[in-house]
C-alpha cells in the first residue's frame, strides 16, 4: 500500500508541475495567484502522500499566504508585514512539525529555509529582485526535493530556476538598451 501511495503522490507532483507551467502563461496577477493556490494545494497532497508531512503543512501555509496576498495585494504589492508574518509562520510551523509529526530529518531545514525566503520575497515590488531571491530559495527546495525523491518538486524547481535566469538575462538586456 505504501508503494501505491508513493506513486499516486508522484502523480500529484506531476500535476503540480503542469499547473506551475500554466502559472507562467496566465496574464493577470489574480490569475497567477489562483493558479498558484491550486499548485500549492496539489503539492501539499503530493508531499503528504510521500510521507513528508512538514512540507505538506508548509504548502498549506503557502496556500493560505497566497489567498491572503490575493486580497491584501490589490495594489500590485504586498505589505512587508504580511510577508514577514507568513515567513515567520512558515518557519515556525515547518520547524515544529519537522520534530513533532515529521521524522526529524535534518534536511527538512533546507526546505524550510527556502520556503521562508520565498514567502518574504513575495513582497518585493521589483520582478528582478523576486527572480534573484528565487535563485537563492529554489536551489534549496530543489535539493530537498532530490533528497526526498519528489520528482514533480524537483522538475518544478528546476523550471523555476531556469525561468528566473532567463528572465534576469532577458529583462537585464532590455534595461541596458534603455
N, C-alpha and C positions, 0 to 999 in steps of 0.2 A: 504493500500500500504506500509506503514511504517513497518508493521509486516512482510510482504513478503520480503522486502529488508533486514530486520534483519536476517531472516533465510537463505536467499541467502548469506549474509555476513558470517554467521556461517559456511555455506558450504565451502566458500573460506578459512576460518580459518582451517577447517579440511584438505583441500587440502594442505595448507601450512605446516601442521603437517607432512603429508605424504612426502612432499618434504624435510622437515627438517630431517626426518628419513633417506631418501635416501642420504642426505648430509653426514651422518655419515658412509655410506657404500662405498662411492667413494674413489678412490685410490690416485689421484694426487691433488696437490694444485689448479691447474687450474680447475679440475672437482669440487672441493669443492666450489670455487668461482662462477662457472657457476650455480651450483645448489642453492647456497646461494643468488645469484642475483634473480633467479626465485622465491625463497622463500620470499624475501623481497617485490618483486612486488605483489605477491599474498596476502601477509599480508597487503600491502598498500590498495589494493582493499577491503580486509576484514574490515579494520578499517574505511575506507570511507563509506562502506555500513552500518556499525554500528553507523555512525554519529560522529566518533572520528577523525575528520579531522586533528588536530595537529599530532596525532600519524601516520596517513596515510602519512602526509608530512615527518615526521621523517623516516618512512620506505623508502620513495623515496630518501631521503638523504643517507640512508644506502645502497640503490641500487647503487647510484652514487659513494659512497665510495668504494663499492666492485668492481665496474668497474675500478675505478682509481687504487685501490690496485692490481688488476689483472695485469695492465700494469706497474706500478712502482715497484711492489714487485717481479720481475722476479728472484731476487737472493734468494728468500725464506723469505725475511723480508721486512717490510715497514719502511721507514724513520720516525722517531718520528714527524718531522714537518708535514707530511701528516696526521698522526694520530691526532695530536693536531688540525690541521686545520679542520678536519671533526668533531672532538669532539666539537669544538667551534661552528661550523656551525650547528651541531645537537642541541646544547643547545640554540643557538640564535633563529633559526627558530622554534624550539619546543616551546620556551617561547613566542615569538612574536605571533605565530599562536594560541597558547592557549588563548590569550586575544583578538586577532583580529577576528579570524574566529571560534574559539572554544567557548565553553560555559563558559570558565574561571574556569572550575572545578579544585579545589585546588589539587586534587590527580594526575592530569596530570604531575605535577612536579616530582612525583615518577618515572614515565616512562621516563621523560626527563633525570633525573639523571642516571638512569640505562643504557639508550642508550648512554649517553655521556661516561660513564665508559667503556661500551662495545666498542665504537669507538676507544678510546685511547688504550685499551688493545689489539687491533688487531695488534699493532706494536711490541708486546712482542715476542721475539725470543724463549724463553723457554716455551714449551707447558704447563708445570705445573704452570707457572705464569699466563698463559691465563686461565687455569682451576680455579685457586684461584680467579682471578678477576671475573670470571663468578659467583662464589659463593657470590659475592657482588652485581653484576649487575642483575643477573637473578631473585633473590628473589624480588627485587624492581619491575621489569617488571611483574613478576608473580602476585604480589599484585595488581598492576594496572589492569592487565587482569581480575582478580576476581572482582574488583570494577566496571569495565565496561561490565561485563559478556561476555568477549571474551573467549569462550570455547576453540577454537583452540589455542589461545595465551597462555592460562593457561596450557593446555596439553603440548604444545611445551616447555614452560619454565620449567615445572616440569621434562620433559625428559632431558633437558639440565642440570639442577641441578643434577639429579641422575647420568647422564653420567659423569659429571665433578667429582663428588665424587668418582665414580668407577675408573675413570682414575687416580685421585690422589692416591687412595689406591693401585691400581694395579702397577702403574709406580713408586710409592714410595717404594713398596716392592722389585721391580726389582732393584732399585738403592741400597737398603740396601744389597742385595745379592752380588753386585759387589764390 
